[in-house]
Amino acid sequence: MKERVVITGMGLVCPMGNDVASVWQGILAGKNGVANTTVFDASTFPTKFGAEVKDYDVRNFTKNPALHENASRGTTFAVGATAQACKQAGIEIDTDSPSDGIDRRKMGVYLGAGEGSVDNVNFFNAVANAWDDENNEMDWGKWADVAFSNMDASYELEQEPQMTGGHLALLTGARGPSRSCLTACAASTQAIGEAAMMIRSGQADIMISGGAHSMIHPLGVSGFSRLTALSRRNDSPETASRPFTASRDGFVLGEGGAIVILESLTSAQKRGAKILAEISGFGSSNDAFRVTDMHEEARGAVQAMKAALKDADVGIDGIDYISTHGTSTSENDSIETLAIKTVFKEHAKDTPASSPKSMFGHLIGATGCAELITCVMAIRDNILPQTMNLNDPDPELDLDFIPNKPRKAEVNTVMSESFGFGGQNNVLIIKRFE
Amino acid sequence: MKTDRQVVVTGIGAVSPLGMDVESLWQGLLDGKSGIDTIKAFDPSGFTCKLAGEVGEFNIRKHVPKSFRKSTKLMCRDIELSVLAANEAFASSGIVTKATDPENTTVDPTRMAINFGANVICCNLEEIAPSIAKSSVDGKFDVKKWGTDGLETLTPLWLLKYLPNMLACHVGIIHDIRGPSNSITCGEAGAHIAIAEAAQVIARDDADVALAGGGESKVNALMMLRQRLNERATTENNDNPETACRPFDADAKGSVFGEGAGMLVLEEKGYAEKRGAKILAELVGFGESNNINNAFNRLEPGAKGTQFAIEMALEDAGITTDQIDLVIPHGTGIPQDDIAEATAIRNALGDATDSAIVLPTKSMLSNTSAAAGALDIIAAIKAMQTSTIPAAKNCENKAAGCKLNISQSKQQKEIRYALCISYTYGGQTAAVVVKNNY
């Protein structure tokens, strides 16, 4: 007998607020989290704005903030999001002797966690000092001199992506299976999907899952900028993320931490935990096409969507809402639309779909979980979140993208999609718990 | 595993400091060779740790299909190593993929999964240095100058050389693998966790075949600096490289880092039998947990998480402790970590610890990080195949507190089950039980 997988807690630190309730209210009010970049001086960059987390202080979420003070920006977001989710789910944190009755060996962690930023002062200075322009080579002795005297051991270690999961284990005492994956922009959806599979098979009763990432730093922004993936609408940052429009010119780089508590139905009912929704399907595939581009016929995306529907035992007439990847890049929005049309056939046009990235930006590794949380809220309130800034729809992208205003609707079964660089496709089906 | 879809290993591939294939890895271990030497990839004279386990030179263009040669420009070292090991793994499995004969493939690409342990790839510092230098005034980096002068000189696809999923992405394209693809970023436990997940993908019927393992190169200035600053890399024996990495030895002073890739072809047992594949071993048990320690650069004293992982793996395999004949531990050569791991093994195996022979491999292979767990499983499979356990190297005097039966000399022994263990800074830890199929 396979275990059913339910969600019993959620936590969110994102550019539109530092808890689920305020982010959801902001979405329904059509607000957004995009503004000029303040994390570093981006005034000379081709893109001078982003969706930053604001007024965040990890001390508001844990009794032991010192344990996380050297952590990467993304990791600190994950700590706050996890604290919120655990509180909702009734999991005690910051204690060596919890009285919540949860066997820590059956509670694991699975994150789509991103790497931290390089040391933006000392790393760059070491390289700058060591480059011998005349001979076109590095003087490694010089590099070592500067780097060894200035770079910090702990800061260096904290950049590695597995560290985020380590901090969450420290926070929660989790001793169950612990994994971290980094499949670009699809990472946290994949983490949640695989974590759900671990609960289904009985490997764990509870999984703390989701993602955390911040690439709002000079190299991160530069990398995306060189790929021409970022919007350059510097004169209007708040309308820059405009998925499915004719005038879309790239995504808006965001950051954040998003966590859900996944739990076996047996465990949730035994504990009397409040069940927020059920994860009923997961589909995952690889384009195996090109390093740089999505498959032209959306081969991988279609395969993952079909696999998720089959896993959830839902037909193409059974989805009330699609939370799209909808990045606002030319390529993604076109190919994703094609994928929806291919999978949903005659039901494509009457299945509402939208992109919350139009409001909180693209949280990269964390984005899938942040969007999953909005799906759960949509089911709770029977309201579909809108695609903001959708004033000039691309005529080729002629689906119901819920322009500019949230919509009341009966929402019971939802599909959430994430696609990542390299051809990573991950799709979840979330449904109202009955 | 508690499943009606058992998972077997039908192909293995290894690129390591001991050589470019599985045979050279295994012969090297049998001969007690060391792949550790003075760093050649960059001039380490200014470093206090000057040693690494490096893979020899090769031309990646010769190892990919003609149509993929252009893409080799986007491959950094971690990716190249993985491509080589994947080629060998598929070749040894007898599965024909798109890479070897596109017209006559013997596998449905949508029923193949891929799952690698990997790390965020360290950018090639020489590649980025001119852009950084251009953006600096009097040796100080100026981010505004970077915005105007540096950024645009960065190669356009720079980001795609650094994402950890690019190892599986390139290999997936070359062999046309279209099922679930994941990249596990769990440091030195990456390969074991990737292999566990791939096996679970097969067990739950989302694939019949999976390519799983890990690849990484720590041989670059930034990664070496990171390991040294955290006092994990040894500064001793720079003049005597072969003796530098000493897992569980009284004179151990730290680890030596390296590079490599190890890949397994996994298949559902019935699928493998139907196509008449040679089954090399069965993966019967997995356990995973967390070591919890706020000093992240050191293993939790007593390594409770690793103990739990071993216990879970044995339970998953449905075997008793005395059925384990060979243990390949993580054994880095970092004294406190080795003691903690030895304690965990003894706590998990109890009295059976005395009869299980322990073979640490990093004294010969170096610490290949995300690749390490896969190379160790391959070593275990070769030991089963030949009923031979190599002698441990550089462990003449066991450290106090290390109560393990370390392999003292090469010996013939039939191995029923082998236990492979890994853990990483950050906390993740895993154990895999391999069953002999000979």
Boltz contact constraints between the chains, C-beta under 6 A:
constraints:
  - contact:
      token1: [A, 40]
      token2: [B, 143]
      max_distance: 6.0
  - contact:
      token1: [A, 41]
      token2: [B, 143]
      max_distance: 6.0
  - contact:
      token1: [A, 41]
      token2: [B, 144]
      max_distance: 6.0
  - contact:
      token1: [A, 44]
      token2: [B, 144]
      max_distance: 6.0
  - contact:
      token1: [A, 44]
      token2: [B, 147]
      max_distance: 6.0
  - contact:
      token1: [A, 44]
      token2: [B, 148]
      max_distance: 6.0
  - contact:
      token1: [A, 45]
      token2: [B, 147]
      max_distance: 6.0
  - contact:
      token1: [A, 67]
      token2: [B, 294]
      max_distance: 6.0
  - contact:
      token1: [A, 105]
      token2: [B, 308]
      max_distance: 6.0
  - contact:
      token1: [A, 115]
      token2: [B, 120]
      max_distance: 6.0
  - contact:
      token1: [A, 124]
      token2: [B, 132]
      max_distance: 6.0
  - contact:
      token1: [A, 124]
      token2: [B, 141]
      max_distance: 6.0
  - contact:
      token1: [A, 125]
      token2: [B, 140]
      max_distance: 6.0
  - contact:
      token1: [A, 125]
      token2: [B, 141]
      max_distance: 6.0
  - contact:
      token1: [A, 127]
      token2: [B, 129]
      max_distance: 6.0
  - contact:
      token1: [A, 127]
      token2: [B, 132]
      max_distance: 6.0
  - contact:
      token1: [A, 128]
      token2: [B, 132]
      max_distance: 6.0
  - contact:
      token1: [A, 128]
      token2: [B, 133]
      max_distance: 6.0
  - contact:
      token1: [A, 128]
      token2: [B, 136]
      max_distance: 6.0
  - contact:
      token1: [A, 128]
      token2: [B, 139]
      max_distance: 6.0
  - contact:
      token1: [A, 128]
      token2: [B, 141]
      max_distance: 6.0
  - contact:
      token1: [A, 129]
      token2: [B, 139]
      max_distance: 6.0
  - contact:
      token1: [A, 131]
      token2: [B, 129]
      max_distance: 6.0
  - contact:
      token1: [A, 131]
      token2: [B, 133]
      max_distance: 6.0
  - contact:
      token1: [A, 138]
      token2: [B, 126]
      max_distance: 6.0
  - contact:
      token1: [A, 138]
      token2: [B, 129]
      max_distance: 6.0
  - contact:
      token1: [A, 140]
      token2: [B, 42]
      max_distance: 6.0
  - contact:
      token1: [A, 140]
      token2: [B, 43]
      max_distance: 6.0
  - contact:
      token1: [A, 140]
      token2: [B, 46]
      max_distance: 6.0
  - contact:
      token1: [A, 141]
      token2: [B, 45]
      max_distance: 6.0
  - contact:
      token1: [A, 141]
      token2: [B, 46]
      max_distance: 6.0
  - contact:
      token1: [A, 144]
      token2: [B, 46]
      max_distance: 6.0
  - contact:
      token1: [A, 144]
      token2: [B, 47]
      max_distance: 6.0
  - contact:
      token1: [A, 147]
      token2: [B, 225]
      max_distance: 6.0
  - contact:
      token1: [A, 153]
      token2: [B, 229]
      max_distance: 6.0
  - contact:
      token1: [A, 153]
      token2: [B, 230]
      max_distance: 6.0
  - contact:
      token1: [A, 156]
      token2: [B, 226]
      max_distance: 6.0
  - contact:
      token1: [A, 156]
      token2: [B, 229]
      max_distance: 6.0
  - contact:
      token1: [A, 157]
      token2: [B, 230]
      max_distance: 6.0
  - contact:
      token1: [A, 157]
      token2: [B, 296]
      max_distance: 6.0
  - contact:
      token1: [A, 157]
      token2: [B, 297]
      max_distance: 6.0
  - contact:
      token1: [A, 161]
      token2: [B, 185]
      max_distance: 6.0
  - contact:
      token1: [A, 162]
      token2: [B, 185]
      max_distance: 6.0
  - contact:
      token1: [A, 162]
      token2: [B, 186]
      max_distance: 6.0
  - contact:
      token1: [A, 162]
      token2: [B, 187]
      max_distance: 6.0
  - contact:
      token1: [A, 162]
      token2: [B, 426]
      max_distance: 6.0
  - contact:
      token1: [A, 162]
      token2: [B, 428]
      max_distance: 6.0
  - contact:
      token1: [A, 163]
      token2: [B, 426]
      max_distance: 6.0
  - contact:
      token1: [A, 166]
      token2: [B, 296]
      max_distance: 6.0
  - contact:
      token1: [A, 166]
      token2: [B, 426]
      max_distance: 6.0
  - contact:
      token1: [A, 166]
      token2: [B, 427]
      max_distance: 6.0
  - contact:
      token1: [A, 169]
      token2: [B, 290]
      max_distance: 6.0
  - contact:
      token1: [A, 169]
      token2: [B, 292]
      max_distance: 6.0
  - contact:
      token1: [A, 169]
      token2: [B, 427]
      max_distance: 6.0
  - contact:
      token1: [A, 170]
      token2: [B, 292]
      max_distance: 6.0
  - contact:
      token1: [A, 174]
      token2: [B, 290]
      max_distance: 6.0
  - contact:
      token1: [A, 175]
      token2: [B, 289]
      max_distance: 6.0
  - contact:
      token1: [A, 175]
      token2: [B, 290]
      max_distance: 6.0
  - contact:
      token1: [A, 175]
      token2: [B, 308]
      max_distance: 6.0
  - contact:
      token1: [A, 177]
      token2: [B, 288]
      max_distance: 6.0
  - contact:
      token1: [A, 178]
      token2: [B, 290]
      max_distance: 6.0
  - contact:
      token1: [A, 178]
      token2: [B, 428]
      max_distance: 6.0
  - contact:
      token1: [A, 179]
      token2: [B, 193]
      max_distance: 6.0
  - contact:
      token1: [A, 180]
      token2: [B, 185]
      max_distance: 6.0
  - contact:
      token1: [A, 180]
      token2: [B, 186]
      max_distance: 6.0
  - contact:
      token1: [A, 181]
      token2: [B, 182]
      max_distance: 6.0
  - contact:
      token1: [A, 181]
      token2: [B, 183]
      max_distance: 6.0
  - contact:
      token1: [A, 181]
      token2: [B, 184]
      max_distance: 6.0
  - contact:
      token1: [A, 182]
      token2: [B, 164]
      max_distance: 6.0
  - contact:
      token1: [A, 182]
      token2: [B, 183]
      max_distance: 6.0
  - contact:
      token1: [A, 182]
      token2: [B, 185]
      max_distance: 6.0
  - contact:
      token1: [A, 183]
      token2: [B, 165]
      max_distance: 6.0
  - contact:
      token1: [A, 183]
      token2: [B, 183]
      max_distance: 6.0
  - contact:
      token1: [A, 184]
      token2: [B, 163]
      max_distance: 6.0
  - contact:
      token1: [A, 184]
      token2: [B, 165]
      max_distance: 6.0
  - contact:
      token1: [A, 218]
      token2: [B, 143]
      max_distance: 6.0
  - contact:
      token1: [A, 222]
      token2: [B, 151]
      max_distance: 6.0
  - contact:
      token1: [A, 222]
      token2: [B, 154]
      max_distance: 6.0
  - contact:
      token1: [A, 223]
      token2: [B, 158]
      max_distance: 6.0
  - contact:
      token1: [A, 223]
      token2: [B, 159]
      max_distance: 6.0
  - contact:
      token1: [A, 226]
      token2: [B, 154]
      max_distance: 6.0
  - contact:
      token1: [A, 226]
      token2: [B, 156]
      max_distance: 6.0
  - contact:
      token1: [A, 226]
      token2: [B, 158]
      max_distance: 6.0
  - contact:
      token1: [A, 227]
      token2: [B, 159]
      max_distance: 6.0
  - contact:
      token1: [A, 284]
      token2: [B, 180]
      max_distance: 6.0
  - contact:
      token1: [A, 285]
      token2: [B, 178]
      max_distance: 6.0
  - contact:
      token1: [A, 286]
      token2: [B, 172]
      max_distance: 6.0
  - contact:
      token1: [A, 286]
      token2: [B, 177]
      max_distance: 6.0
  - contact:
      token1: [A, 286]
      token2: [B, 178]
      max_distance: 6.0
  - contact:
      token1: [A, 286]
      token2: [B, 181]
      max_distance: 6.0
  - contact:
      token1: [A, 288]
      token2: [B, 172]
      max_distance: 6.0
  - contact:
      token1: [A, 288]
      token2: [B, 173]
      max_distance: 6.0
  - contact:
      token1: [A, 288]
      token2: [B, 176]
      max_distance: 6.0
  - contact:
      token1: [A, 288]
      token2: [B, 177]
      max_distance: 6.0
  - contact:
      token1: [A, 288]
      token2: [B, 178]
      max_distance: 6.0
  - contact:
      token1: [A, 291]
      token2: [B, 74]
      max_distance: 6.0
  - contact:
      token1: [A, 291]
      token2: [B, 160]
      max_distance: 6.0
  - contact:
      token1: [A, 291]
      token2: [B, 169]
      max_distance: 6.0
  - contact:
      token1: [A, 422]
      token2: [B, 165]
      max_distance: 6.0
  - contact:
      token1: [A, 422]
      token2: [B, 169]
      max_distance: 6.0
